[in-house]
């Protein structure tokens, strides 16, 4: 069967009055949806990675806040009471995943509309907030398709691509960043071979990226995280494309743990290392990657796989969810307004000003 150039994967769906999230903890074994309509459930879903990927959690959080604004509008007797309720909800959502800046972006986008329309009746404010959350879905797909076209232009007629973690439809609202570039390349007729790092400790590459590519009839080659250097040394990888959870003003990029190691290997072998991310992932408020907060997750993610312990009881564990790749190791950042290259402080500044 021929590879497709469209994705039917929709991680975030709004049905009636419910927000449903494709439960990525259950993939690839089963496709189930998690009801995240309640604020507690949305916070849990983001924290426990029911929904994941920087753009996706930004939009999911926006939906969570918009629904909470509807509840607050119906229950509040004053602007002060209303504002406190939604500010508290925003703070709770923001605290779920501290590294991904899109989470803050999604919440601040909705809150800005609330603040800018404070003279309207609360019911109208709630409607405006919800419309904004809904618009983010198609906006995200449009942005990702645009950056994917820019990324595809960087490839030749044949490309052997390595990707780490999952930066595809599952990490966005239905198209993807790194995997979006793959889709755009296939659409252009590029002969694409995709190597997928398993991405320990939660195996997003093995469970999610491999599943997603196979849904589109693009057969990947799954490898363990420590095989990348071996394949690069054999000349079997000529391009690396990854996503990002936060990009500093100088181009330093936080992405899933292990990305930094891949970047070092790519640099040592003279292989271009591309970061595919929307402008909303850039955080101009921080100067460098040293200022990016790194989430530390449950040790059980490392010591247990599929409910089975793989380490002795009492073993000390480090489990940072992300690492930071220095800008000097990044060939280019692929965005919806074009491909940004060094010096990144200047190219990022120009892109954000467009």
N, C-alpha and C positions, 0 to 999 in steps of 0.2 A: 504494500500500500504506500502511496506517495505521501511525503511529508506535507502537512498543512501549513498555511501561513496565517491562520487565525487561531485564537484561543477561545474556547468556550468555558474556561475556568473562571468562576466568579466567587472569590473568597468572601465577599461581603454582599449580602442581599437584604433588601427591605421588603417585607411582605405584610401588607395590611398595617398593623401597628407594631410589628416585631422586627428586630434586627437579628438576622441569622448569619452566623459565621461558619464557614467550612472548617470543621475541626481538624487542624493539621496535626494534632497529636495522634489521630487515628489512621492517617495515611501511611503507607499505601494499602493497608489491609481493608479499610472500609471508608466510604464517603458518607460522613454524617455531618449534620448541621447542629450547631450549638446556639441556643437561644440566649442572646446577650442583651435583651431589652432592659432588664433591671440593671441599675448602676453597679450593684455588687457583682453581678454576673459579668458585666463588661470589664470591670477592673480585674476580676479573676481571669477572664479570657485573655487579656493582654499580658498579664503577669505570667500565666502558666503556658503561654504560647499556643493557645487555641488559634489565635490569629497572630501573625508575626511578619517581619519585614517592615522596614521603616515607613514607606508610603502607606501600607495597609493599616498599620496601627494608628497612624495619624488620622486616617479617614474613619476608622472604627471608633476612635476616641471622640471624634467630632460628632458622630451619630449618638454615642453614649451621652455626650453633653447636651446635644439638641433635645433628646428625649427627656433628660432631666430638667431642661428649661421648660418644656411643656408641663411637666409635673409641678414645677415651682410656680409657674404662671397661674395654675389652677388653685394652688394651695396658699399663695402669699397674699397678705393684706396690704403690703406696702412695697415700694421699690427697694427699700433697705433690706427687708426680709427676703425678697426675691433675689437680690444681688448676693446676699450672704450664702443662700442655698446653692446658687450655681457656682459661685467662687469656690466654695468648699468641694463641690463635685469636680470642678476642674482640677483642683489641687490633688484630689484623690487619684484621678486618672493620670495626671502628670507624673505622679510618684511611682507608677507601675513599672516603667522601663526607663531608667534615667539616661541611657546613652543615646537612644534614637531621637534626634532633634525634630523629626517629622511629627512626633507625638505632641511636642510643644506647639509646633506650627499649626496643626489641626485645631487644637484647643484655642490658641490665641486668635485664629481666624474667626472662629465662632464668637468668642468673647468680644472681639472688636466690633462685630455687628451689633451685639447687645448694647455695648457702651455707646455706639454711634446712633442708636435709635431709642435711647432711654425715655424720650418724650412720648413715645407711642404707647398704646395700651399693652399690657403684658402679653395678652393673647396674640397680638400682632408680632411682637418681638419673638415669641416662641415660633410662629410660623416662618418668619424670616430666617431664624437660626436653623430650622429644619430644612428649608429649601437650600441653604448654603451647604449643609452636610450632604444632601443628595447630589448637588452639583459637583461635589468633589470627586465622585465616582467617575463620571464621564471625563472630567477635567484631567484626572490622573491617567486614564487610558490614552487620551489625546497627547498629553505630555510625553508619556512613555513611548508612544509610537513615533513621535518626532525625534526623540533622542536616539531611538533604535535605528532610524534611517541615517542619522549622522554616524552612528557606530558602524553600520554596515559598509559605509563608504571607506572605512579604514582597512577593510579586508580585501584580499586578492580573490581570484576565482576559486581557490581552494584554501580552506582554513582549518587548522587543527587547534581547537580552542580548549583551554582548561578553565573551568570555573569552580569557585569554592562557595560552599553554602548554597542558598537559594535566593536568587534575585530575579525571579520570574513572575508569572501571573499570580502565583500564590503569595508573593511578597508585596503585591500591589493590588490594584482593583480589577485586574484581568488581562494585562498584557505583559508587563515586566520590563526590567532594565537590562541586565546582562543577557538573560534569555530572550528579551525583546530584540536585542541586536542579532541573536541567532535567528529568530523568526524573520526579521527583516532581510537578513542575508539569504536565507532559504528562498524567500520571495523573489530575490534578485537573481536566483539561479546559482548562487555560490555553493560549491561542494563543501559541506560543513561536516566535520567530525568533532564531537564534543566529548572531552574527558571530564568526568564529574568526580571531584573529591568527595569521599563519604561524609566528611565534616563532623568529626567527633566534637563534643560528646553526644549531641542529640541527633546526629546523622541526617541533617537536613539535606545534604547532597544525595545520599543513598535513598532516603525515604521520599523526599519531595522533588528535588530537581530531576532525578531519574524518572520518577512517576510522571511529572509534568511533561517532560520531553516525549515520553512514550505516548502520552495522550495525544500529542501532535504528530505522532508517527515519525519522530526524529529519534533514532536509536542511539542512546549514549553509551559510552564506555565508562563503567564505574571503576574507580581505583581507590585504594586506601590513601589516607592523607600523606603517608610517607613514601609514596611512589612517584610523586611529582618530579623530584630531582632526577630519578632514574630515567623517566621518559624524556625529560628535557635534554639530558645528556645524550640520548639516542637520536635526538632530532625529531621526535615525534610530536612535539608541541611547538607551535610557532606564535601563539597568541594567548594571553591571559586576559579574561574579562571578569570582573567581580562587581558587586554592588557596594553600597555604603550605608552606614547608619548615621554618621555625622562627618562632615568635612569642615575643617577649620579654615580660617581666612587665609592661611598660608598654603593650603592644599593637603596638609596632613589628614589622613582618612582613617576613621574607625570603622571596622567591619568585623565580621565573625572571626573569632579566635582561630588563628592559623593563617589568616590572610597575609600577615607580615612575613611569615616564613616563605610563602609562595612568592611574594614580591622580591625577597632576597634571592631566591633561586632563579627567578626570571631575570633579574639584573645580572647575576653571575653568568647566565647563558646568553645574554644579549637578546632576550625575548621581550617584546613590548608588553607592558602591564597597564591595562586600561581599567578605569573606574567608571561605571555607568550609573548615573544618579541624577534625579531632578534637582533643580536649583533649590527646592525646599529642603534638601538635605544639607545644604551649605549653611553653616552657622557663622556669620560674620562677626558675632559678638565675642568669639574666642580667637585668640591670636594663633594658637598652635595646638597640636594634638596633646600636648602636656596638660591642657585645660579640659580635655574631654573626660567626663566621669565614666569609669568602667564598671559595669554591673558585675557583681559577684553572685553566682547562682548556687543552688543547692548542691552539696557534695555528692548526693545520690545520683545526679546526672552522670558523674564520672565513675562511680563505684558499682553501678547497677545498669544492666542492659536488658530490656524486656522483662523486668521483674526478677532477673537473676543476678545475684552478687558476683562480681568478677574481681574483687579485691578483698583482702583480709579485714575483718572487723577492727575498727579503731585506727585504720590507716589515715594519716593526715592527707588532706586533699586541697588543691587549689583549683578553682573553677571560674576564672574570669570569662565572661561571655564574649568579649571583644578584645582585639588588640589594635594598635595604631600603626599604620604604614606611613613612614615619612614621605613627604612630597618628593624628595629627591629620587625615590624609587618608582614614582608614578610617571608613566609616559604621557598620559593625557587623561582628562576627566571629560566624559561624554555627557552632555546635557541637552535639554530641549532647545537651547539657543545656539548650539554649536559645540565644537570640540575645544576644550580649554587646555592650553599648554603652558609650560614654564616660561617666564616666571609667574607662578600661580597667584601670588598676591595681586598682581596687576590684572591678569586675565579673569580672575574671579570677581574682582571689583567691577570690571567692565561688564561682565555678564549680569551681575546683580543690578546694574544700573539700567539695563535694557527695559 
